[in-house]
Amino acid sequence: MGGHGHGEPYTVPDYRIYKVENVPELLKTQRALAAQGLKDPWLRNEVWRYDVKAFGTEKMKLSKTFFTGFKWGVLAVIVTLAGTAAYDKAFPPKHGHGHGGH
């Protein structure tokens, strides 16, 4: 359905590759739960979220959030300033239009 003979659109990884022991943040959570006599059997399902190859590090995510589109934004500012300056030069503002007649 929808593949048009190009093969599978994705592959589902084997669940056994995800181990809580490989993620320090989740290991800390697991230990905190164990200290209270609790266990989260679904904790392994969150391991994929910490995959650096797929999602990058926190610093990379933060950088991507703030700088995605940055160059286009700077270009838009430059074009806007140039357009405003050209308009003001072509149609100079008229002063003294009803503000006390100075």
Jmol script that loads the backbone (N, CA, C; Angstrom):
load data "model"
ATOM      1  N   MET A   1       0.824  -1.175   0.000  1.00  0.00           N
ATOM      2  CA  MET A   1       0.000   0.000   0.000  1.00  0.00           C
ATOM      3  C   MET A   1       0.871   1.244   0.000  1.00  0.00           C
ATOM      4  N   GLY A   2       0.843   2.012  -1.056  1.00  0.00           N
ATOM      5  CA  GLY A   2       1.569   3.268  -1.147  1.00  0.00           C
ATOM      6  C   GLY A   2       3.053   3.132  -1.416  1.00  0.00           C
ATOM      7  N   GLY A   3       3.573   1.897  -1.511  1.00  0.00           N
ATOM      8  CA  GLY A   3       5.001   1.728  -1.719  1.00  0.00           C
ATOM      9  C   GLY A   3       5.428   1.841  -3.160  1.00  0.00           C
ATOM     10  N   HIS A   4       4.532   1.539  -4.073  1.00  0.00           N
ATOM     11  CA  HIS A   4       4.799   1.586  -5.501  1.00  0.00           C
ATOM     12  C   HIS A   4       6.056   0.820  -5.875  1.00  0.00           C
ATOM     13  N   GLY A   5       6.286  -0.294  -5.220  1.00  0.00           N
ATOM     14  CA  GLY A   5       7.409  -1.149  -5.582  1.00  0.00           C
ATOM     15  C   GLY A   5       8.767  -0.677  -5.116  1.00  0.00           C
ATOM     16  N   HIS A   6       8.807   0.270  -4.196  1.00  0.00           N
ATOM     17  CA  HIS A   6      10.089   0.793  -3.722  1.00  0.00           C
ATOM     18  C   HIS A   6      10.556   0.117  -2.443  1.00  0.00           C
ATOM     19  N   GLY A   7       9.883  -0.905  -2.019  1.00  0.00           N
ATOM     20  CA  GLY A   7      10.266  -1.587  -0.790  1.00  0.00           C
ATOM     21  C   GLY A   7       9.577  -0.975   0.413  1.00  0.00           C
ATOM     22  N   GLU A   8       9.947  -1.477   1.579  1.00  0.00           N
ATOM     23  CA  GLU A   8       9.358  -0.989   2.821  1.00  0.00           C
ATOM     24  C   GLU A   8       9.783   0.454   3.072  1.00  0.00           C
ATOM     25  N   PRO A   9       8.860   1.310   3.534  1.00  0.00           N
ATOM     26  CA  PRO A   9       9.212   2.702   3.794  1.00  0.00           C
ATOM     27  C   PRO A   9      10.059   2.870   5.059  1.00  0.00           C
ATOM     28  N   TYR A  10      10.097   1.861   5.904  1.00  0.00           N
ATOM     29  CA  TYR A  10      10.879   1.921   7.131  1.00  0.00           C
ATOM     30  C   TYR A  10      11.144   0.505   7.606  1.00  0.00           C
ATOM     31  N   THR A  11      12.083   0.391   8.522  1.00  0.00           N
ATOM     32  CA  THR A  11      12.332  -0.903   9.144  1.00  0.00           C
ATOM     33  C   THR A  11      12.153  -0.740  10.644  1.00  0.00           C
ATOM     34  N   VAL A  12      11.527  -1.697  11.251  1.00  0.00           N
ATOM     35  CA  VAL A  12      11.317  -1.671  12.691  1.00  0.00           C
ATOM     36  C   VAL A  12      12.509  -2.363  13.343  1.00  0.00           C
ATOM     37  N   PRO A  13      13.248  -1.638  14.200  1.00  0.00           N
ATOM     38  CA  PRO A  13      14.407  -2.255  14.841  1.00  0.00           C
ATOM     39  C   PRO A  13      13.979  -3.295  15.874  1.00  0.00           C
ATOM     40  N   ASP A  14      14.863  -4.217  16.132  1.00  0.00           N
ATOM     41  CA  ASP A  14      14.610  -5.261  17.120  1.00  0.00           C
ATOM     42  C   ASP A  14      14.572  -4.636  18.510  1.00  0.00           C
ATOM     43  N   TYR A  15      13.584  -4.991  19.277  1.00  0.00           N
ATOM     44  CA  TYR A  15      13.398  -4.384  20.600  1.00  0.00           C
ATOM     45  C   TYR A  15      14.567  -4.663  21.545  1.00  0.00           C
ATOM     46  N   ARG A  16      15.312  -5.733  21.291  1.00  0.00           N
ATOM     47  CA  ARG A  16      16.399  -6.115  22.199  1.00  0.00           C
ATOM     48  C   ARG A  16      17.603  -5.186  22.137  1.00  0.00           C
ATOM     49  N   ILE A  17      17.652  -4.303  21.133  1.00  0.00           N
ATOM     50  CA  ILE A  17      18.794  -3.380  21.057  1.00  0.00           C
ATOM     51  C   ILE A  17      18.655  -2.241  22.058  1.00  0.00           C
ATOM     52  N   TYR A  18      17.453  -2.027  22.578  1.00  0.00           N
ATOM     53  CA  TYR A  18      17.217  -0.942  23.518  1.00  0.00           C
ATOM     54  C   TYR A  18      17.394  -1.439  24.944  1.00  0.00           C
ATOM     55  N   LYS A  19      18.427  -0.913  25.602  1.00  0.00           N
ATOM     56  CA  LYS A  19      18.737  -1.336  26.967  1.00  0.00           C
ATOM     57  C   LYS A  19      18.822  -0.098  27.861  1.00  0.00           C
ATOM     58  N   VAL A  20      18.137  -0.156  28.977  1.00  0.00           N
ATOM     59  CA  VAL A  20      18.135   0.949  29.932  1.00  0.00           C
ATOM     60  C   VAL A  20      19.559   1.222  30.421  1.00  0.00           C
ATOM     61  N   GLU A  21      20.360   0.189  30.510  1.00  0.00           N
ATOM     62  CA  GLU A  21      21.732   0.331  31.003  1.00  0.00           C
ATOM     63  C   GLU A  21      22.589   1.209  30.093  1.00  0.00           C
ATOM     64  N   ASN A  22      22.172   1.439  28.856  1.00  0.00           N
ATOM     65  CA  ASN A  22      22.937   2.269  27.918  1.00  0.00           C
ATOM     66  C   ASN A  22      22.595   3.753  28.019  1.00  0.00           C
ATOM     67  N   VAL A  23      21.614   4.091  28.843  1.00  0.00           N
ATOM     68  CA  VAL A  23      21.175   5.484  28.965  1.00  0.00           C
ATOM     69  C   VAL A  23      21.291   5.915  30.421  1.00  0.00           C
ATOM     70  N   PRO A  24      22.281   6.749  30.728  1.00  0.00           N
ATOM     71  CA  PRO A  24      22.495   7.165  32.124  1.00  0.00           C
ATOM     72  C   PRO A  24      21.269   7.811  32.773  1.00  0.00           C
ATOM     73  N   GLU A  25      20.511   8.617  32.028  1.00  0.00           N
ATOM     74  CA  GLU A  25      19.345   9.282  32.593  1.00  0.00           C
ATOM     75  C   GLU A  25      18.288   8.266  33.040  1.00  0.00           C
ATOM     76  N   LEU A  26      18.059   7.259  32.199  1.00  0.00           N
ATOM     77  CA  LEU A  26      17.057   6.248  32.541  1.00  0.00           C
ATOM     78  C   LEU A  26      17.572   5.295  33.614  1.00  0.00           C
ATOM     79  N   LEU A  27      18.864   5.062  33.627  1.00  0.00           N
ATOM     80  CA  LEU A  27      19.450   4.216  34.666  1.00  0.00           C
ATOM     81  C   LEU A  27      19.279   4.874  36.028  1.00  0.00           C
ATOM     82  N   LYS A  28      19.413   6.187  36.058  1.00  0.00           N
ATOM     83  CA  LYS A  28      19.199   6.938  37.298  1.00  0.00           C
ATOM     84  C   LYS A  28      17.743   6.801  37.759  1.00  0.00           C
ATOM     85  N   THR A  29      16.820   6.888  36.809  1.00  0.00           N
ATOM     86  CA  THR A  29      15.399   6.712  37.131  1.00  0.00           C
ATOM     87  C   THR A  29      15.135   5.302  37.647  1.00  0.00           C
ATOM     88  N   GLN A  30      15.741   4.322  36.996  1.00  0.00           N
ATOM     89  CA  GLN A  30      15.555   2.930  37.399  1.00  0.00           C
ATOM     90  C   GLN A  30      16.064   2.705  38.822  1.00  0.00           C
ATOM     91  N   ARG A  31      17.205   3.289  39.139  1.00  0.00           N
ATOM     92  CA  ARG A  31      17.774   3.142  40.486  1.00  0.00           C
ATOM     93  C   ARG A  31      16.908   3.848  41.534  1.00  0.00           C
ATOM     94  N   ALA A  32      16.375   5.029  41.177  1.00  0.00           N
ATOM     95  CA  ALA A  32      15.516   5.758  42.112  1.00  0.00           C
ATOM     96  C   ALA A  32      14.242   4.968  42.397  1.00  0.00           C
ATOM     97  N   LEU A  33      13.693   4.338  41.383  1.00  0.00           N
ATOM     98  CA  LEU A  33      12.510   3.503  41.579  1.00  0.00           C
ATOM     99  C   LEU A  33      12.847   2.286  42.430  1.00  0.00           C
ATOM    100  N   ALA A  34      13.993   1.668  42.154  1.00  0.00           N
ATOM    101  CA  ALA A  34      14.408   0.484  42.912  1.00  0.00           C
ATOM    102  C   ALA A  34      14.605   0.818  44.389  1.00  0.00           C
ATOM    103  N   ALA A  35      15.089   2.026  44.680  1.00  0.00           N
ATOM    104  CA  ALA A  35      15.295   2.440  46.070  1.00  0.00           C
ATOM    105  C   ALA A  35      13.973   2.508  46.827  1.00  0.00           C
ATOM    106  N   GLN A  36      12.882   2.700  46.096  1.00  0.00           N
ATOM    107  CA  GLN A  36      11.555   2.741  46.718  1.00  0.00           C
ATOM    108  C   GLN A  36      10.818   1.415  46.569  1.00  0.00           C
ATOM    109  N   GLY A  37      11.536   0.417  46.064  1.00  0.00           N
ATOM    110  CA  GLY A  37      10.936  -0.907  45.903  1.00  0.00           C
ATOM    111  C   GLY A  37      10.030  -1.016  44.693  1.00  0.00           C
ATOM    112  N   LEU A  38      10.227  -0.125  43.712  1.00  0.00           N
ATOM    113  CA  LEU A  38       9.384  -0.119  42.520  1.00  0.00           C
ATOM    114  C   LEU A  38      10.184  -0.510  41.285  1.00  0.00           C
ATOM    115  N   LYS A  39       9.473  -0.889  40.254  1.00  0.00           N
ATOM    116  CA  LYS A  39      10.112  -1.245  38.992  1.00  0.00           C
ATOM    117  C   LYS A  39       9.190  -0.795  37.859  1.00  0.00           C
ATOM    118  N   ASP A  40       9.771  -0.191  36.824  1.00  0.00           N
ATOM    119  CA  ASP A  40       8.996   0.242  35.667  1.00  0.00           C
ATOM    120  C   ASP A  40       9.310  -0.695  34.505  1.00  0.00           C
ATOM    121  N   PRO A  41       8.408  -1.626  34.192  1.00  0.00           N
ATOM    122  CA  PRO A  41       8.680  -2.569  33.111  1.00  0.00           C
ATOM    123  C   PRO A  41       8.661  -1.916  31.729  1.00  0.00           C
ATOM    124  N   TRP A  42       8.140  -0.705  31.623  1.00  0.00           N
ATOM    125  CA  TRP A  42       8.048  -0.020  30.336  1.00  0.00           C
ATOM    126  C   TRP A  42       9.176   0.989  30.127  1.00  0.00           C
ATOM    127  N   LEU A  43      10.090   1.077  31.046  1.00  0.00           N
ATOM    128  CA  LEU A  43      11.179   2.055  30.947  1.00  0.00           C
ATOM    129  C   LEU A  43      12.009   1.850  29.682  1.00  0.00           C
ATOM    130  N   ARG A  44      12.158   0.598  29.271  1.00  0.00           N
ATOM    131  CA  ARG A  44      12.930   0.293  28.055  1.00  0.00           C
ATOM    132  C   ARG A  44      12.316   0.976  26.828  1.00  0.00           C
ATOM    133  N   ASN A  45      11.017   1.205  26.856  1.00  0.00           N
ATOM    134  CA  ASN A  45      10.351   1.834  25.715  1.00  0.00           C
ATOM    135  C   ASN A  45      10.751   3.293  25.512  1.00  0.00           C
ATOM    136  N   GLU A  46      11.447   3.880  26.464  1.00  0.00           N
ATOM    137  CA  GLU A  46      11.892   5.265  26.344  1.00  0.00           C
ATOM    138  C   GLU A  46      13.342   5.386  25.873  1.00  0.00           C
ATOM    139  N   VAL A  47      14.044   4.294  25.756  1.00  0.00           N
ATOM    140  CA  VAL A  47      15.467   4.324  25.415  1.00  0.00           C
ATOM    141  C   VAL A  47      15.697   4.960  24.051  1.00  0.00           C
ATOM    142  N   TRP A  48      14.835   4.696  23.094  1.00  0.00           N
ATOM    143  CA  TRP A  48      15.027   5.224  21.742  1.00  0.00           C
ATOM    144  C   TRP A  48      15.093   6.747  21.719  1.00  0.00           C
ATOM    145  N   ARG A  49      14.445   7.406  22.659  1.00  0.00           N
ATOM    146  CA  ARG A  49      14.436   8.866  22.690  1.00  0.00           C
ATOM    147  C   ARG A  49      15.819   9.450  22.984  1.00  0.00           C
ATOM    148  N   TYR A  50      16.685   8.659  23.563  1.00  0.00           N
ATOM    149  CA  TYR A  50      18.017   9.123  23.948  1.00  0.00           C
ATOM    150  C   TYR A  50      19.081   8.701  22.946  1.00  0.00           C
ATOM    151  N   ASP A  51      18.689   8.202  21.777  1.00  0.00           N
ATOM    152  CA  ASP A  51      19.632   7.759  20.753  1.00  0.00           C
ATOM    153  C   ASP A  51      20.282   8.980  20.109  1.00  0.00           C
ATOM    154  N   VAL A  52      21.571   9.178  20.383  1.00  0.00           N
ATOM    155  CA  VAL A  52      22.298  10.349  19.891  1.00  0.00           C
ATOM    156  C   VAL A  52      22.393  10.332  18.371  1.00  0.00           C
ATOM    157  N   LYS A  53      22.539   9.157  17.776  1.00  0.00           N
ATOM    158  CA  LYS A  53      22.645   9.083  16.313  1.00  0.00           C
ATOM    159  C   LYS A  53      21.358   9.552  15.638  1.00  0.00           C
ATOM    160  N   ALA A  54      20.237   9.266  16.221  1.00  0.00           N
ATOM    161  CA  ALA A  54      18.961   9.633  15.606  1.00  0.00           C
ATOM    162  C   ALA A  54      18.518  11.047  15.968  1.00  0.00           C
ATOM    163  N   PHE A  55      18.758  11.465  17.200  1.00  0.00           N
ATOM    164  CA  PHE A  55      18.205  12.732  17.673  1.00  0.00           C
ATOM    165  C   PHE A  55      19.248  13.759  18.087  1.00  0.00           C
ATOM    166  N   GLY A  56      20.507  13.388  18.166  1.00  0.00           N
ATOM    167  CA  GLY A  56      21.536  14.327  18.563  1.00  0.00           C
ATOM    168  C   GLY A  56      21.591  14.528  20.070  1.00  0.00           C
ATOM    169  N   THR A  57      22.544  15.332  20.475  1.00  0.00           N
ATOM    170  CA  THR A  57      22.702  15.637  21.891  1.00  0.00           C
ATOM    171  C   THR A  57      21.808  16.818  22.250  1.00  0.00           C
ATOM    172  N   GLU A  58      21.702  17.128  23.527  1.00  0.00           N
ATOM    173  CA  GLU A  58      20.901  18.276  23.969  1.00  0.00           C
ATOM    174  C   GLU A  58      21.433  19.570  23.342  1.00  0.00           C
ATOM    175  N   LYS A  59      22.757  19.697  23.280  1.00  0.00           N
ATOM    176  CA  LYS A  59      23.362  20.892  22.698  1.00  0.00           C
ATOM    177  C   LYS A  59      23.015  21.010  21.218  1.00  0.00           C
ATOM    178  N   MET A  60      23.035  19.894  20.507  1.00  0.00           N
ATOM    179  CA  MET A  60      22.690  19.901  19.089  1.00  0.00           C
ATOM    180  C   MET A  60      21.219  20.265  18.894  1.00  0.00           C
ATOM    181  N   LYS A  61      20.337  19.727  19.746  1.00  0.00           N
ATOM    182  CA  LYS A  61      18.913  20.030  19.632  1.00  0.00           C
ATOM    183  C   LYS A  61      18.647  21.506  19.917  1.00  0.00           C
ATOM    184  N   LEU A  62      19.314  22.046  20.933  1.00  0.00           N
ATOM    185  CA  LEU A  62      19.150  23.448  21.281  1.00  0.00           C
ATOM    186  C   LEU A  62      19.636  24.347  20.147  1.00  0.00           C
ATOM    187  N   SER A  63      20.793  24.005  19.596  1.00  0.00           N
ATOM    188  CA  SER A  63      21.342  24.762  18.478  1.00  0.00           C
ATOM    189  C   SER A  63      20.409  24.724  17.280  1.00  0.00           C
ATOM    190  N   LYS A  64      19.872  23.570  16.987  1.00  0.00           N
ATOM    191  CA  LYS A  64      18.960  23.431  15.854  1.00  0.00           C
ATOM    192  C   LYS A  64      17.681  24.236  16.083  1.00  0.00           C
ATOM    193  N   THR A  65      17.192  24.248  17.303  1.00  0.00           N
ATOM    194  CA  THR A  65      15.974  24.982  17.625  1.00  0.00           C
ATOM    195  C   THR A  65      16.151  26.476  17.399  1.00  0.00           C
ATOM    196  N   PHE A  66      17.279  27.023  17.843  1.00  0.00           N
ATOM    197  CA  PHE A  66      17.470  28.466  17.765  1.00  0.00           C
ATOM    198  C   PHE A  66      18.039  28.948  16.441  1.00  0.00           C
ATOM    199  N   PHE A  67      18.769  28.102  15.728  1.00  0.00           N
ATOM    200  CA  PHE A  67      19.434  28.571  14.522  1.00  0.00           C
ATOM    201  C   PHE A  67      18.865  28.026  13.222  1.00  0.00           C
ATOM    202  N   THR A  68      17.814  27.210  13.285  1.00  0.00           N
ATOM    203  CA  THR A  68      17.166  26.780  12.061  1.00  0.00           C
ATOM    204  C   THR A  68      16.492  27.992  11.443  1.00  0.00           C
ATOM    205  N   GLY A  69      16.820  28.293  10.214  1.00  0.00           N
ATOM    206  CA  GLY A  69      16.245  29.441   9.527  1.00  0.00           C
ATOM    207  C   GLY A  69      16.916  30.757   9.852  1.00  0.00           C
ATOM    208  N   PHE A  70      18.008  30.719  10.612  1.00  0.00           N
ATOM    209  CA  PHE A  70      18.689  31.952  11.021  1.00  0.00           C
ATOM    210  C   PHE A  70      19.187  32.743   9.819  1.00  0.00           C
ATOM    211  N   LYS A  71      19.831  32.071   8.856  1.00  0.00           N
ATOM    212  CA  LYS A  71      20.380  32.795   7.703  1.00  0.00           C
ATOM    213  C   LYS A  71      19.265  33.420   6.866  1.00  0.00           C
ATOM    214  N   TRP A  72      18.112  32.728   6.761  1.00  0.00           N
ATOM    215  CA  TRP A  72      16.990  33.292   6.018  1.00  0.00           C
ATOM    216  C   TRP A  72      16.380  34.467   6.780  1.00  0.00           C
ATOM    217  N   GLY A  73      16.397  34.403   8.079  1.00  0.00           N
ATOM    218  CA  GLY A  73      15.895  35.513   8.891  1.00  0.00           C
ATOM    219  C   GLY A  73      16.763  36.751   8.750  1.00  0.00           C
ATOM    220  N   VAL A  74      18.083  36.562   8.766  1.00  0.00           N
ATOM    221  CA  VAL A  74      19.002  37.680   8.590  1.00  0.00           C
ATOM    222  C   VAL A  74      18.824  38.275   7.193  1.00  0.00           C
ATOM    223  N   LEU A  75      18.676  37.421   6.192  1.00  0.00           N
ATOM    224  CA  LEU A  75      18.460  37.894   4.824  1.00  0.00           C
ATOM    225  C   LEU A  75      17.158  38.702   4.743  1.00  0.00           C
ATOM    226  N   ALA A  76      16.107  38.244   5.398  1.00  0.00           N
ATOM    227  CA  ALA A  76      14.831  38.957   5.393  1.00  0.00           C
ATOM    228  C   ALA A  76      14.968  40.331   6.053  1.00  0.00           C
ATOM    229  N   VAL A  77      15.726  40.420   7.122  1.00  0.00           N
ATOM    230  CA  VAL A  77      15.947  41.709   7.796  1.00  0.00           C
ATOM    231  C   VAL A  77      16.693  42.666   6.875  1.00  0.00           C
ATOM    232  N   ILE A  78      17.722  42.167   6.196  1.00  0.00           N
ATOM    233  CA  ILE A  78      18.511  43.010   5.290  1.00  0.00           C
ATOM    234  C   ILE A  78      17.647  43.520   4.136  1.00  0.00           C
ATOM    235  N   VAL A  79      16.853  42.626   3.550  1.00  0.00           N
ATOM    236  CA  VAL A  79      15.979  43.025   2.453  1.00  0.00           C
ATOM    237  C   VAL A  79      14.951  44.048   2.930  1.00  0.00           C
ATOM    238  N   THR A  80      14.402  43.849   4.122  1.00  0.00           N
ATOM    239  CA  THR A  80      13.421  44.787   4.668  1.00  0.00           C
ATOM    240  C   THR A  80      14.047  46.160   4.909  1.00  0.00           C
ATOM    241  N   LEU A  81      15.241  46.177   5.497  1.00  0.00           N
ATOM    242  CA  LEU A  81      15.914  47.459   5.747  1.00  0.00           C
ATOM    243  C   LEU A  81      16.262  48.164   4.437  1.00  0.00           C
ATOM    244  N   ALA A  82      16.749  47.408   3.450  1.00  0.00           N
ATOM    245  CA  ALA A  82      17.086  48.005   2.158  1.00  0.00           C
ATOM    246  C   ALA A  82      15.823  48.532   1.471  1.00  0.00           C
ATOM    247  N   GLY A  83      14.745  47.772   1.531  1.00  0.00           N
ATOM    248  CA  GLY A  83      13.490  48.213   0.920  1.00  0.00           C
ATOM    249  C   GLY A  83      12.930  49.452   1.595  1.00  0.00           C
ATOM    250  N   THR A  84      13.002  49.507   2.918  1.00  0.00           N
ATOM    251  CA  THR A  84      12.518  50.667   3.669  1.00  0.00           C
ATOM    252  C   THR A  84      13.353  51.900   3.335  1.00  0.00           C
ATOM    253  N   ALA A  85      14.671  51.723   3.262  1.00  0.00           N
ATOM    254  CA  ALA A  85      15.553  52.851   2.928  1.00  0.00           C
ATOM    255  C   ALA A  85      15.271  53.337   1.511  1.00  0.00           C
ATOM    256  N   ALA A  86      15.078  52.425   0.568  1.00  0.00           N
ATOM    257  CA  ALA A  86      14.791  52.818  -0.817  1.00  0.00           C
ATOM    258  C   ALA A  86      13.445  53.538  -0.897  1.00  0.00           C
ATOM    259  N   TYR A  87      12.449  53.066  -0.186  1.00  0.00           N
ATOM    260  CA  TYR A  87      11.131  53.709  -0.181  1.00  0.00           C
ATOM    261  C   TYR A  87      11.215  55.105   0.419  1.00  0.00           C
ATOM    262  N   ASP A  88      11.921  55.229   1.544  1.00  0.00           N
ATOM    263  CA  ASP A  88      12.059  56.544   2.183  1.00  0.00           C
ATOM    264  C   ASP A  88      12.815  57.522   1.295  1.00  0.00           C
ATOM    265  N   LYS A  89      13.756  57.041   0.512  1.00  0.00           N
ATOM    266  CA  LYS A  89      14.507  57.909  -0.394  1.00  0.00           C
ATOM    267  C   LYS A  89      13.627  58.329  -1.573  1.00  0.00           C
ATOM    268  N   ALA A  90      12.825  57.399  -2.088  1.00  0.00           N
ATOM    269  CA  ALA A  90      11.955  57.703  -3.228  1.00  0.00           C
ATOM    270  C   ALA A  90      10.778  58.580  -2.811  1.00  0.00           C
ATOM    271  N   PHE A  91      10.258  58.387  -1.630  1.00  0.00           N
ATOM    272  CA  PHE A  91       9.114  59.147  -1.130  1.00  0.00           C
ATOM    273  C   PHE A  91       9.453  59.713   0.244  1.00  0.00           C
ATOM    274  N   PRO A  92      10.225  60.803   0.278  1.00  0.00           N
ATOM    275  CA  PRO A  92      10.647  61.349   1.581  1.00  0.00           C
ATOM    276  C   PRO A  92       9.447  61.773   2.420  1.00  0.00           C
ATOM    277  N   PRO A  93       9.536  61.539   3.728  1.00  0.00           N
ATOM    278  CA  PRO A  93       8.429  61.925   4.601  1.00  0.00           C
ATOM    279  C   PRO A  93       8.258  63.450   4.614  1.00  0.00           C
ATOM    280  N   LYS A  94       7.018  63.896   4.598  1.00  0.00           N
ATOM    281  CA  LYS A  94       6.718  65.333   4.627  1.00  0.00           C
ATOM    282  C   LYS A  94       6.511  65.738   6.068  1.00  0.00           C
ATOM    283  N   HIS A  95       7.173  66.816   6.487  1.00  0.00           N
ATOM    284  CA  HIS A  95       7.075  67.293   7.852  1.00  0.00           C
ATOM    285  C   HIS A  95       6.129  68.480   7.941  1.00  0.00           C
ATOM    286  N   GLY A  96       5.578  68.702   9.087  1.00  0.00           N
ATOM    287  CA  GLY A  96       4.737  69.859   9.318  1.00  0.00           C
ATOM    288  C   GLY A  96       3.327  69.708   8.768  1.00  0.00           C
ATOM    289  N   HIS A  97       2.783  68.546   8.821  1.00  0.00           N
ATOM    290  CA  HIS A  97       1.439  68.336   8.296  1.00  0.00           C
ATOM    291  C   HIS A  97       0.400  68.294   9.433  1.00  0.00           C
ATOM    292  N   GLY A  98       0.167  69.490   9.997  1.00  0.00           N
ATOM    293  CA  GLY A  98      -0.885  69.615  10.981  1.00  0.00           C
ATOM    294  C   GLY A  98      -0.477  69.387  12.426  1.00  0.00           C
ATOM    295  N   HIS A  99       0.783  69.490  12.751  1.00  0.00           N
ATOM    296  CA  HIS A  99       1.234  69.279  14.135  1.00  0.00           C
ATOM    297  C   HIS A  99       1.662  70.614  14.749  1.00  0.00           C
ATOM    298  N   GLY A 100       0.823  71.595  14.716  1.00  0.00           N
ATOM    299  CA  GLY A 100       1.124  72.852  15.377  1.00  0.00           C
ATOM    300  C   GLY A 100       1.716  73.896  14.452  1.00  0.00           C
ATOM    301  N   GLY A 101       2.035  73.623  13.231  1.00  0.00           N
ATOM    302  CA  GLY A 101       2.513  74.589  12.248  1.00  0.00           C
ATOM    303  C   GLY A 101       3.847  75.210  12.584  1.00  0.00           C
ATOM    304  N   HIS A 102       4.833  74.463  12.965  1.00  0.00           N
ATOM    305  CA  HIS A 102       6.154  74.988  13.353  1.00  0.00           C
ATOM    306  C   HIS A 102       6.845  75.515  12.149  1.00  0.00           C
TER     307      HIS A 102
END
end "model"
wireframe off; spacefill off
backbone 0.3
color backbone group
